[in-house]
Amino acid sequence: MKIIKDYVDKIEEELCGAKEYAEKYVYYKAKDDGQQWSSRFKEMANDELRHAMNIHQLAVEEIDR
């Protein structure tokens, strides 16, 4: 079950990254001249969430085996 723990750890890393990017998104969204960066940070946060979902799917498949 070490592989499941590794997946859980990687999911946590991705979610922490998504949170950091989301916080930067909010910061730049609030700035009058931050539109370009807010969009980029939003995209990066969403990428991290997709990564977490993909790793979650791997974990589910491993558990099913």
N, CA, C, O and CB atoms as a CASP TS submission, in Angstrom:
PFRMAT TS
TARGET T0000
AUTHOR 0000-0000-0000
METHOD Language model
MODEL 1
PARENT N/A
ATOM      1  N   MET     1       0.805  -1.203   0.000  1.00  0.00           N
ATOM      2  CA  MET     1       0.000   0.000   0.000  1.00  0.00           C
ATOM      3  C   MET     1       0.852   1.273   0.000  1.00  0.00           C
ATOM      4  O   MET     1       0.329   2.384   0.090  1.00  0.00           O
ATOM      5  CB  MET     1      -0.918  -0.005   1.194  1.00  0.00           C
ATOM      6  N   LYS     2       2.165   1.091  -0.102  1.00  0.00           N
ATOM      7  CA  LYS     2       3.037   2.261  -0.152  1.00  0.00           C
ATOM      8  C   LYS     2       2.699   3.137  -1.354  1.00  0.00           C
ATOM      9  O   LYS     2       2.779   4.363  -1.279  1.00  0.00           O
ATOM     10  CB  LYS     2       4.508   1.831  -0.206  1.00  0.00           C
ATOM     11  N   ILE     3       2.327   2.509  -2.450  1.00  0.00           N
ATOM     12  CA  ILE     3       2.010   3.296  -3.652  1.00  0.00           C
ATOM     13  C   ILE     3       0.799   4.201  -3.416  1.00  0.00           C
ATOM     14  O   ILE     3       0.749   5.316  -3.934  1.00  0.00           O
ATOM     15  CB  ILE     3       1.744   2.362  -4.850  1.00  0.00           C
ATOM     16  N   ILE     4      -0.166   3.731  -2.645  1.00  0.00           N
ATOM     17  CA  ILE     4      -1.350   4.557  -2.330  1.00  0.00           C
ATOM     18  C   ILE     4      -0.920   5.761  -1.500  1.00  0.00           C
ATOM     19  O   ILE     4      -1.364   6.881  -1.748  1.00  0.00           O
ATOM     20  CB  ILE     4      -2.433   3.724  -1.564  1.00  0.00           C
ATOM     21  N   LYS     5      -0.052   5.528  -0.511  1.00  0.00           N
ATOM     22  CA  LYS     5       0.435   6.650   0.304  1.00  0.00           C
ATOM     23  C   LYS     5       1.187   7.648  -0.570  1.00  0.00           C
ATOM     24  O   LYS     5       1.043   8.858  -0.398  1.00  0.00           O
ATOM     25  CB  LYS     5       1.350   6.142   1.448  1.00  0.00           C
ATOM     26  N   ASP     6       1.990   7.144  -1.509  1.00  0.00           N
ATOM     27  CA  ASP     6       2.703   8.045  -2.410  1.00  0.00           C
ATOM     28  C   ASP     6       1.720   8.880  -3.232  1.00  0.00           C
ATOM     29  O   ASP     6       1.926  10.078  -3.425  1.00  0.00           O
ATOM     30  CB  ASP     6       3.633   7.248  -3.342  1.00  0.00           C
ATOM     31  N   TYR     7       0.662   8.248  -3.709  1.00  0.00           N
ATOM     32  CA  TYR     7      -0.362   8.986  -4.467  1.00  0.00           C
ATOM     33  C   TYR     7      -1.016  10.049  -3.591  1.00  0.00           C
ATOM     34  O   TYR     7      -1.234  11.178  -4.031  1.00  0.00           O
ATOM     35  CB  TYR     7      -1.437   8.018  -5.018  1.00  0.00           C
ATOM     36  N   VAL     8      -1.327   9.686  -2.359  1.00  0.00           N
ATOM     37  CA  VAL     8      -1.955  10.645  -1.447  1.00  0.00           C
ATOM     38  C   VAL     8      -1.027  11.835  -1.204  1.00  0.00           C
ATOM     39  O   VAL     8      -1.467  12.985  -1.193  1.00  0.00           O
ATOM     40  CB  VAL     8      -2.317   9.965  -0.105  1.00  0.00           C
ATOM     41  N   ASP     9       0.251  11.547  -1.011  1.00  0.00           N
ATOM     42  CA  ASP     9       1.219  12.631  -0.804  1.00  0.00           C
ATOM     43  C   ASP     9       1.301  13.542  -2.029  1.00  0.00           C
ATOM     44  O   ASP     9       1.369  14.764  -1.897  1.00  0.00           O
ATOM     45  CB  ASP     9       2.607  12.053  -0.487  1.00  0.00           C
ATOM     46  N   LYS    10       1.295  12.944  -3.212  1.00  0.00           N
ATOM     47  CA  LYS    10       1.354  13.748  -4.442  1.00  0.00           C
ATOM     48  C   LYS    10       0.081  14.578  -4.632  1.00  0.00           C
ATOM     49  O   LYS    10       0.138  15.720  -5.088  1.00  0.00           O
ATOM     50  CB  LYS    10       1.570  12.836  -5.663  1.00  0.00           C
ATOM     51  N   ILE    11      -1.058  13.997  -4.280  1.00  0.00           N
ATOM     52  CA  ILE    11      -2.322  14.751  -4.359  1.00  0.00           C
ATOM     53  C   ILE    11      -2.251  15.962  -3.429  1.00  0.00           C
ATOM     54  O   ILE    11      -2.646  17.067  -3.801  1.00  0.00           O
ATOM     55  CB  ILE    11      -3.541  13.843  -3.983  1.00  0.00           C
ATOM     56  N   GLU    12      -1.744  15.739  -2.223  1.00  0.00           N
ATOM     57  CA  GLU    12      -1.621  16.845  -1.269  1.00  0.00           C
ATOM     58  C   GLU    12      -0.717  17.944  -1.815  1.00  0.00           C
ATOM     59  O   GLU    12      -1.032  19.126  -1.680  1.00  0.00           O
ATOM     60  CB  GLU    12      -1.078  16.337   0.072  1.00  0.00           C
ATOM     61  N   GLU    13       0.393  17.571  -2.426  1.00  0.00           N
ATOM     62  CA  GLU    13       1.305  18.560  -3.023  1.00  0.00           C
ATOM     63  C   GLU    13       0.595  19.368  -4.105  1.00  0.00           C
ATOM     64  O   GLU    13       0.731  20.590  -4.168  1.00  0.00           O
ATOM     65  CB  GLU    13       2.550  17.864  -3.614  1.00  0.00           C
ATOM     66  N   GLU    14      -0.153  18.685  -4.946  1.00  0.00           N
ATOM     67  CA  GLU    14      -0.869  19.376  -6.027  1.00  0.00           C
ATOM     68  C   GLU    14      -1.917  20.335  -5.458  1.00  0.00           C
ATOM     69  O   GLU    14      -2.081  21.449  -5.956  1.00  0.00           O
ATOM     70  CB  GLU    14      -1.542  18.351  -6.972  1.00  0.00           C
ATOM     71  N   LEU    15      -2.624  19.899  -4.415  1.00  0.00           N
ATOM     72  CA  LEU    15      -3.646  20.759  -3.819  1.00  0.00           C
ATOM     73  C   LEU    15      -3.027  21.975  -3.129  1.00  0.00           C
ATOM     74  O   LEU    15      -3.587  23.070  -3.170  1.00  0.00           O
ATOM     75  CB  LEU    15      -4.485  19.965  -2.819  1.00  0.00           C
ATOM     76  N   CYS    16      -1.877  21.777  -2.500  1.00  0.00           N
ATOM     77  CA  CYS    16      -1.183  22.924  -1.892  1.00  0.00           C
ATOM     78  C   CYS    16      -0.744  23.912  -2.967  1.00  0.00           C
ATOM     79  O   CYS    16      -0.853  25.125  -2.786  1.00  0.00           O
ATOM     80  CB  CYS    16       0.043  22.451  -1.072  1.00  0.00           C
ATOM     81  N   GLY    17      -0.250  23.389  -4.081  1.00  0.00           N
ATOM     82  CA  GLY    17       0.128  24.261  -5.190  1.00  0.00           C
ATOM     83  C   GLY    17      -1.068  25.016  -5.742  1.00  0.00           C
ATOM     84  O   GLY    17      -0.983  26.207  -6.041  1.00  0.00           O
ATOM     85  N   ALA    18      -2.193  24.306  -5.874  1.00  0.00           N
ATOM     86  CA  ALA    18      -3.411  24.956  -6.373  1.00  0.00           C
ATOM     87  C   ALA    18      -3.839  26.079  -5.436  1.00  0.00           C
ATOM     88  O   ALA    18      -4.267  27.142  -5.886  1.00  0.00           O
ATOM     89  CB  ALA    18      -4.553  23.929  -6.528  1.00  0.00           C
ATOM     90  N   LYS    19      -3.723  25.842  -4.136  1.00  0.00           N
ATOM     91  CA  LYS    19      -4.098  26.874  -3.163  1.00  0.00           C
ATOM     92  C   LYS    19      -3.202  28.107  -3.298  1.00  0.00           C
ATOM     93  O   LYS    19      -3.679  29.241  -3.276  1.00  0.00           O
ATOM     94  CB  LYS    19      -4.017  26.316  -1.729  1.00  0.00           C
ATOM     95  N   GLU    20      -1.907  27.868  -3.437  1.00  0.00           N
ATOM     96  CA  GLU    20      -0.973  28.997  -3.587  1.00  0.00           C
ATOM     97  C   GLU    20      -1.302  29.804  -4.843  1.00  0.00           C
ATOM     98  O   GLU    20      -1.338  31.033  -4.804  1.00  0.00           O
ATOM     99  CB  GLU    20       0.492  28.488  -3.649  1.00  0.00           C
ATOM    100  N   TYR    21      -1.538  29.115  -5.945  1.00  0.00           N
ATOM    101  CA  TYR    21      -1.867  29.816  -7.181  1.00  0.00           C
ATOM    102  C   TYR    21      -3.206  30.545  -7.076  1.00  0.00           C
ATOM    103  O   TYR    21      -3.366  31.640  -7.615  1.00  0.00           O
ATOM    104  CB  TYR    21      -1.898  28.836  -8.349  1.00  0.00           C
ATOM    105  N   ALA    22      -4.157  29.940  -6.386  1.00  0.00           N
ATOM    106  CA  ALA    22      -5.463  30.585  -6.212  1.00  0.00           C
ATOM    107  C   ALA    22      -5.333  31.861  -5.387  1.00  0.00           C
ATOM    108  O   ALA    22      -5.999  32.859  -5.662  1.00  0.00           O
ATOM    109  CB  ALA    22      -6.456  29.620  -5.538  1.00  0.00           C
ATOM    110  N   GLU    23      -4.472  31.822  -4.376  1.00  0.00           N
ATOM    111  CA  GLU    23      -4.250  33.025  -3.568  1.00  0.00           C
ATOM    112  C   GLU    23      -3.619  34.136  -4.405  1.00  0.00           C
ATOM    113  O   GLU    23      -3.989  35.303  -4.280  1.00  0.00           O
ATOM    114  CB  GLU    23      -3.354  32.702  -2.358  1.00  0.00           C
ATOM    115  N   LYS    24      -2.675  33.770  -5.250  1.00  0.00           N
ATOM    116  CA  LYS    24      -2.057  34.777  -6.128  1.00  0.00           C
ATOM    117  C   LYS    24      -3.076  35.286  -7.150  1.00  0.00           C
ATOM    118  O   LYS    24      -3.060  36.465  -7.505  1.00  0.00           O
ATOM    119  CB  LYS    24      -0.815  34.183  -6.855  1.00  0.00           C
ATOM    120  N   TYR    25      -3.954  34.411  -7.621  1.00  0.00           N
ATOM    121  CA  TYR    25      -5.027  34.826  -8.523  1.00  0.00           C
ATOM    122  C   TYR    25      -5.870  35.918  -7.864  1.00  0.00           C
ATOM    123  O   TYR    25      -6.148  36.950  -8.475  1.00  0.00           O
ATOM    124  CB  TYR    25      -5.914  33.617  -8.913  1.00  0.00           C
ATOM    125  N   VAL    26      -6.269  35.686  -6.630  1.00  0.00           N
ATOM    126  CA  VAL    26      -7.107  36.660  -5.923  1.00  0.00           C
ATOM    127  C   VAL    26      -6.345  37.978  -5.743  1.00  0.00           C
ATOM    128  O   VAL    26      -6.904  39.060  -5.920  1.00  0.00           O
ATOM    129  CB  VAL    26      -7.553  36.099  -4.543  1.00  0.00           C
ATOM    130  N   TYR    27      -5.065  37.868  -5.391  1.00  0.00           N
ATOM    131  CA  TYR    27      -4.268  39.078  -5.210  1.00  0.00           C
ATOM    132  C   TYR    27      -4.219  39.901  -6.496  1.00  0.00           C
ATOM    133  O   TYR    27      -4.483  41.103  -6.478  1.00  0.00           O
ATOM    134  CB  TYR    27      -2.847  38.719  -4.760  1.00  0.00           C
ATOM    135  N   TYR    28      -3.882  39.255  -7.604  1.00  0.00           N
ATOM    136  CA  TYR    28      -3.756  39.994  -8.861  1.00  0.00           C
ATOM    137  C   TYR    28      -5.111  40.408  -9.416  1.00  0.00           C
ATOM    138  O   TYR    28      -5.210  41.419 -10.112  1.00  0.00           O
ATOM    139  CB  TYR    28      -3.015  39.157  -9.890  1.00  0.00           C
ATOM    140  N   LYS    29      -6.141  39.650  -9.121  1.00  0.00           N
ATOM    141  CA  LYS    29      -7.493  40.015  -9.565  1.00  0.00           C
ATOM    142  C   LYS    29      -7.919  41.331  -8.904  1.00  0.00           C
ATOM    143  O   LYS    29      -8.620  42.145  -9.506  1.00  0.00           O
ATOM    144  CB  LYS    29      -8.512  38.880  -9.230  1.00  0.00           C
ATOM    145  N   ALA    30      -7.484  41.521  -7.662  1.00  0.00           N
ATOM    146  CA  ALA    30      -7.849  42.734  -6.926  1.00  0.00           C
ATOM    147  C   ALA    30      -7.068  43.961  -7.395  1.00  0.00           C
ATOM    148  O   ALA    30      -7.501  45.092  -7.176  1.00  0.00           O
ATOM    149  CB  ALA    30      -7.621  42.525  -5.441  1.00  0.00           C
ATOM    150  N   LYS    31      -5.931  43.745  -8.032  1.00  0.00           N
ATOM    151  CA  LYS    31      -5.138  44.872  -8.531  1.00  0.00           C
ATOM    152  C   LYS    31      -5.742  45.371  -9.840  1.00  0.00           C
ATOM    153  O   LYS    31      -6.207  44.584 -10.664  1.00  0.00           O
ATOM    154  CB  LYS    31      -3.648  44.462  -8.734  1.00  0.00           C
ATOM    155  N   ASP    32      -5.726  46.666 -10.014  1.00  0.00           N
ATOM    156  CA  ASP    32      -6.281  47.251 -11.235  1.00  0.00           C
ATOM    157  C   ASP    32      -5.527  46.815 -12.480  1.00  0.00           C
ATOM    158  O   ASP    32      -6.122  46.641 -13.544  1.00  0.00           O
ATOM    159  CB  ASP    32      -6.269  48.758 -11.139  1.00  0.00           C
ATOM    160  N   ASP    33      -4.213  46.638 -12.347  1.00  0.00           N
ATOM    161  CA  ASP    33      -3.400  46.301 -13.521  1.00  0.00           C
ATOM    162  C   ASP    33      -2.970  44.827 -13.529  1.00  0.00           C
ATOM    163  O   ASP    33      -2.020  44.473 -14.226  1.00  0.00           O
ATOM    164  CB  ASP    33      -2.164  47.196 -13.569  1.00  0.00           C
ATOM    165  N   GLY    34      -3.643  43.979 -12.778  1.00  0.00           N
ATOM    166  CA  GLY    34      -3.218  42.595 -12.630  1.00  0.00           C
ATOM    167  C   GLY    34      -3.985  41.580 -13.443  1.00  0.00           C
ATOM    168  O   GLY    34      -3.869  40.381 -13.188  1.00  0.00           O
ATOM    169  N   GLN    35      -4.769  42.019 -14.417  1.00  0.00           N
ATOM    170  CA  GLN    35      -5.628  41.104 -15.166  1.00  0.00           C
ATOM    171  C   GLN    35      -4.841  39.988 -15.860  1.00  0.00           C
ATOM    172  O   GLN    35      -5.241  38.825 -15.816  1.00  0.00           O
ATOM    173  CB  GLN    35      -6.424  41.877 -16.194  1.00  0.00           C
ATOM    174  N   GLN    36      -3.728  40.341 -16.497  1.00  0.00           N
ATOM    175  CA  GLN    36      -2.942  39.330 -17.207  1.00  0.00           C
ATOM    176  C   GLN    36      -2.448  38.253 -16.241  1.00  0.00           C
ATOM    177  O   GLN    36      -2.557  37.061 -16.528  1.00  0.00           O
ATOM    178  CB  GLN    36      -1.747  39.986 -17.928  1.00  0.00           C
ATOM    179  N   TRP    37      -1.910  38.672 -15.103  1.00  0.00           N
ATOM    180  CA  TRP    37      -1.372  37.703 -14.158  1.00  0.00           C
ATOM    181  C   TRP    37      -2.467  36.942 -13.447  1.00  0.00           C
ATOM    182  O   TRP    37      -2.291  35.763 -13.140  1.00  0.00           O
ATOM    183  CB  TRP    37      -0.491  38.390 -13.149  1.00  0.00           C
ATOM    184  N   SER    38      -3.589  37.576 -13.177  1.00  0.00           N
ATOM    185  CA  SER    38      -4.666  36.842 -12.513  1.00  0.00           C
ATOM    186  C   SER    38      -5.142  35.692 -13.394  1.00  0.00           C
ATOM    187  O   SER    38      -5.417  34.601 -12.894  1.00  0.00           O
ATOM    188  CB  SER    38      -5.842  37.784 -12.177  1.00  0.00           C
ATOM    189  N   SER    39      -5.239  35.925 -14.678  1.00  0.00           N
ATOM    190  CA  SER    39      -5.651  34.859 -15.601  1.00  0.00           C
ATOM    191  C   SER    39      -4.651  33.710 -15.608  1.00  0.00           C
ATOM    192  O   SER    39      -5.035  32.541 -15.626  1.00  0.00           O
ATOM    193  CB  SER    39      -5.811  35.413 -17.018  1.00  0.00           C
ATOM    194  N   ARG    40      -3.383  34.049 -15.593  1.00  0.00           N
ATOM    195  CA  ARG    40      -2.354  33.001 -15.601  1.00  0.00           C
ATOM    196  C   ARG    40      -2.372  32.180 -14.321  1.00  0.00           C
ATOM    197  O   ARG    40      -2.257  30.955 -14.359  1.00  0.00           O
ATOM    198  CB  ARG    40      -0.974  33.617 -15.794  1.00  0.00           C
ATOM    199  N   PHE    41      -2.516  32.858 -13.189  1.00  0.00           N
ATOM    200  CA  PHE    41      -2.539  32.126 -11.927  1.00  0.00           C
ATOM    201  C   PHE    41      -3.803  31.269 -11.806  1.00  0.00           C
ATOM    202  O   PHE    41      -3.760  30.180 -11.234  1.00  0.00           O
ATOM    203  CB  PHE    41      -2.448  33.100 -10.749  1.00  0.00           C
ATOM    204  N   LYS    42      -4.904  31.746 -12.332  1.00  0.00           N
ATOM    205  CA  LYS    42      -6.128  30.934 -12.333  1.00  0.00           C
ATOM    206  C   LYS    42      -5.909  29.669 -13.162  1.00  0.00           C
ATOM    207  O   LYS    42      -6.295  28.575 -12.752  1.00  0.00           O
ATOM    208  CB  LYS    42      -7.333  31.747 -12.891  1.00  0.00           C
ATOM    209  N   GLU    43      -5.294  29.827 -14.315  1.00  0.00           N
ATOM    210  CA  GLU    43      -5.013  28.686 -15.182  1.00  0.00           C
ATOM    211  C   GLU    43      -4.072  27.693 -14.488  1.00  0.00           C
ATOM    212  O   GLU    43      -4.277  26.482 -14.564  1.00  0.00           O
ATOM    213  CB  GLU    43      -4.400  29.163 -16.513  1.00  0.00           C
ATOM    214  N   MET    44      -3.053  28.206 -13.820  1.00  0.00           N
ATOM    215  CA  MET    44      -2.112  27.326 -13.123  1.00  0.00           C
ATOM    216  C   MET    44      -2.787  26.594 -11.971  1.00  0.00           C
ATOM    217  O   MET    44      -2.505  25.419 -11.737  1.00  0.00           O
ATOM    218  CB  MET    44      -0.918  28.127 -12.604  1.00  0.00           C
ATOM    219  N   ALA    45      -3.676  27.274 -11.246  1.00  0.00           N
ATOM    220  CA  ALA    45      -4.413  26.616 -10.159  1.00  0.00           C
ATOM    221  C   ALA    45      -5.276  25.491 -10.717  1.00  0.00           C
ATOM    222  O   ALA    45      -5.329  24.400 -10.150  1.00  0.00           O
ATOM    223  CB  ALA    45      -5.292  27.638  -9.392  1.00  0.00           C
ATOM    224  N   ASN    46      -5.941  25.758 -11.815  1.00  0.00           N
ATOM    225  CA  ASN    46      -6.769  24.722 -12.438  1.00  0.00           C
ATOM    226  C   ASN    46      -5.929  23.555 -12.938  1.00  0.00           C
ATOM    227  O   ASN    46      -6.358  22.404 -12.856  1.00  0.00           O
ATOM    228  CB  ASN    46      -7.572  25.312 -13.591  1.00  0.00           C
ATOM    229  N   ASP    47      -4.747  23.836 -13.451  1.00  0.00           N
ATOM    230  CA  ASP    47      -3.838  22.759 -13.869  1.00  0.00           C
ATOM    231  C   ASP    47      -3.483  21.861 -12.688  1.00  0.00           C
ATOM    232  O   ASP    47      -3.505  20.636 -12.801  1.00  0.00           O
ATOM    233  CB  ASP    47      -2.555  23.345 -14.492  1.00  0.00           C
ATOM    234  N   GLU    48      -3.158  22.478 -11.563  1.00  0.00           N
ATOM    235  CA  GLU    48      -2.817  21.701 -10.375  1.00  0.00           C
ATOM    236  C   GLU    48      -3.998  20.831  -9.928  1.00  0.00           C
ATOM    237  O   GLU    48      -3.808  19.685  -9.520  1.00  0.00           O
ATOM    238  CB  GLU    48      -2.384  22.636  -9.235  1.00  0.00           C
ATOM    239  N   LEU    49      -5.200  21.371 -10.004  1.00  0.00           N
ATOM    240  CA  LEU    49      -6.374  20.582  -9.635  1.00  0.00           C
ATOM    241  C   LEU    49      -6.573  19.408 -10.585  1.00  0.00           C
ATOM    242  O   LEU    49      -6.955  18.317 -10.161  1.00  0.00           O
ATOM    243  CB  LEU    49      -7.622  21.462  -9.623  1.00  0.00           C
ATOM    244  N   ARG    50      -6.315  19.633 -11.867  1.00  0.00           N
ATOM    245  CA  ARG    50      -6.398  18.521 -12.835  1.00  0.00           C
ATOM    246  C   ARG    50      -5.364  17.454 -12.516  1.00  0.00           C
ATOM    247  O   ARG    50      -5.652  16.260 -12.597  1.00  0.00           O
ATOM    248  CB  ARG    50      -6.195  19.034 -14.280  1.00  0.00           C
ATOM    249  N   HIS    51      -4.168  17.877 -12.156  1.00  0.00           N
ATOM    250  CA  HIS    51      -3.133  16.914 -11.788  1.00  0.00           C
ATOM    251  C   HIS    51      -3.604  16.082 -10.591  1.00  0.00           C
ATOM    252  O   HIS    51      -3.464  14.859 -10.586  1.00  0.00           O
ATOM    253  CB  HIS    51      -1.796  17.639 -11.461  1.00  0.00           C
ATOM    254  N   ALA    52      -4.155  16.744  -9.592  1.00  0.00           N
ATOM    255  CA  ALA    52      -4.640  16.033  -8.404  1.00  0.00           C
ATOM    256  C   ALA    52      -5.733  15.039  -8.778  1.00  0.00           C
ATOM    257  O   ALA    52      -5.752  13.921  -8.263  1.00  0.00           O
ATOM    258  CB  ALA    52      -5.167  17.030  -7.354  1.00  0.00           C
ATOM    259  N   MET    53      -6.631  15.425  -9.656  1.00  0.00           N
ATOM    260  CA  MET    53      -7.703  14.514 -10.073  1.00  0.00           C
ATOM    261  C   MET    53      -7.137  13.317 -10.827  1.00  0.00           C
ATOM    262  O   MET    53      -7.607  12.194 -10.646  1.00  0.00           O
ATOM    263  CB  MET    53      -8.726  15.252 -10.950  1.00  0.00           C
ATOM    264  N   ASN    54      -6.135  13.547 -11.669  1.00  0.00           N
ATOM    265  CA  ASN    54      -5.521  12.441 -12.403  1.00  0.00           C
ATOM    266  C   ASN    54      -4.834  11.462 -11.456  1.00  0.00           C
ATOM    267  O   ASN    54      -4.967  10.248 -11.611  1.00  0.00           O
ATOM    268  CB  ASN    54      -4.515  12.975 -13.425  1.00  0.00           C
ATOM    269  N   ILE    55      -4.108  11.982 -10.487  1.00  0.00           N
ATOM    270  CA  ILE    55      -3.443  11.127  -9.510  1.00  0.00           C
ATOM    271  C   ILE    55      -4.482  10.379  -8.683  1.00  0.00           C
ATOM    272  O   ILE    55      -4.293   9.205  -8.363  1.00  0.00           O
ATOM    273  CB  ILE    55      -2.517  11.958  -8.595  1.00  0.00           C
ATOM    274  N   HIS    56      -5.567  11.043  -8.337  1.00  0.00           N
ATOM    275  CA  HIS    56      -6.650  10.383  -7.597  1.00  0.00           C
ATOM    276  C   HIS    56      -7.183   9.196  -8.390  1.00  0.00           C
ATOM    277  O   HIS    56      -7.424   8.127  -7.829  1.00  0.00           O
ATOM    278  CB  HIS    56      -7.795  11.381  -7.293  1.00  0.00           C
ATOM    279  N   GLN    57      -7.365   9.384  -9.683  1.00  0.00           N
ATOM    280  CA  GLN    57      -7.854   8.292 -10.526  1.00  0.00           C
ATOM    281  C   GLN    57      -6.876   7.118 -10.514  1.00  0.00           C
ATOM    282  O   GLN    57      -7.292   5.960 -10.466  1.00  0.00           O
ATOM    283  CB  GLN    57      -8.075   8.783 -11.968  1.00  0.00           C
ATOM    284  N   LEU    58      -5.577   7.418 -10.558  1.00  0.00           N
ATOM    285  CA  LEU    58      -4.567   6.355 -10.468  1.00  0.00           C
ATOM    286  C   LEU    58      -4.710   5.592  -9.153  1.00  0.00           C
ATOM    287  O   LEU    58      -4.644   4.363  -9.132  1.00  0.00           O
ATOM    288  CB  LEU    58      -3.143   6.945 -10.589  1.00  0.00           C
ATOM    289  N   ALA    59      -4.905   6.320  -8.067  1.00  0.00           N
ATOM    290  CA  ALA    59      -5.059   5.687  -6.757  1.00  0.00           C
ATOM    291  C   ALA    59      -6.291   4.795  -6.722  1.00  0.00           C
ATOM    292  O   ALA    59      -6.242   3.679  -6.204  1.00  0.00           O
ATOM    293  CB  ALA    59      -5.149   6.748  -5.658  1.00  0.00           C
ATOM    294  N   VAL    60      -7.389   5.285  -7.270  1.00  0.00           N
ATOM    295  CA  VAL    60      -8.634   4.504  -7.298  1.00  0.00           C
ATOM    296  C   VAL    60      -8.425   3.218  -8.096  1.00  0.00           C
ATOM    297  O   VAL    60      -8.856   2.146  -7.672  1.00  0.00           O
ATOM    298  CB  VAL    60      -9.797   5.338  -7.911  1.00  0.00           C
ATOM    299  N   GLU    61      -7.781   3.320  -9.222  1.00  0.00           N
ATOM    300  CA  GLU    61      -7.516   2.131 -10.046  1.00  0.00           C
ATOM    301  C   GLU    61      -6.604   1.146  -9.324  1.00  0.00           C
ATOM    302  O   GLU    61      -6.794  -0.066  -9.416  1.00  0.00           O
ATOM    303  CB  GLU    61      -6.886   2.538 -11.384  1.00  0.00           C
ATOM    304  N   GLU    62      -5.620   1.667  -8.611  1.00  0.00           N
ATOM    305  CA  GLU    62      -4.716   0.788  -7.855  1.00  0.00           C
ATOM    306  C   GLU    62      -5.477   0.081  -6.731  1.00  0.00           C
ATOM    307  O   GLU    62      -5.268  -1.107  -6.487  1.00  0.00           O
ATOM    308  CB  GLU    62      -3.527   1.598  -7.273  1.00  0.00           C
ATOM    309  N   ILE    63      -6.341   0.800  -6.062  1.00  0.00           N
ATOM    310  CA  ILE    63      -7.140   0.205  -4.993  1.00  0.00           C
ATOM    311  C   ILE    63      -8.068  -0.876  -5.549  1.00  0.00           C
ATOM    312  O   ILE    63      -8.250  -1.923  -4.928  1.00  0.00           O
ATOM    313  CB  ILE    63      -7.959   1.287  -4.268  1.00  0.00           C
ATOM    314  N   ASP    64      -8.643  -0.622  -6.704  1.00  0.00           N
ATOM    315  CA  ASP    64      -9.539  -1.611  -7.330  1.00  0.00           C
ATOM    316  C   ASP    64      -8.798  -2.897  -7.681  1.00  0.00           C
ATOM    317  O   ASP    64      -9.375  -3.983  -7.621  1.00  0.00           O
ATOM    318  CB  ASP    64     -10.181  -1.024  -8.595  1.00  0.00           C
ATOM    319  N   ARG    65      -7.519  -2.779  -8.047  1.00  0.00           N
ATOM    320  CA  ARG    65      -6.721  -3.972  -8.352  1.00  0.00           C
ATOM    321  C   ARG    65      -6.473  -4.740  -7.090  1.00  0.00           C
ATOM    322  O   ARG    65      -5.820  -5.783  -7.120  1.00  0.00           O
ATOM    323  CB  ARG    65      -5.389  -3.605  -9.023  1.00  0.00           C
TER
END
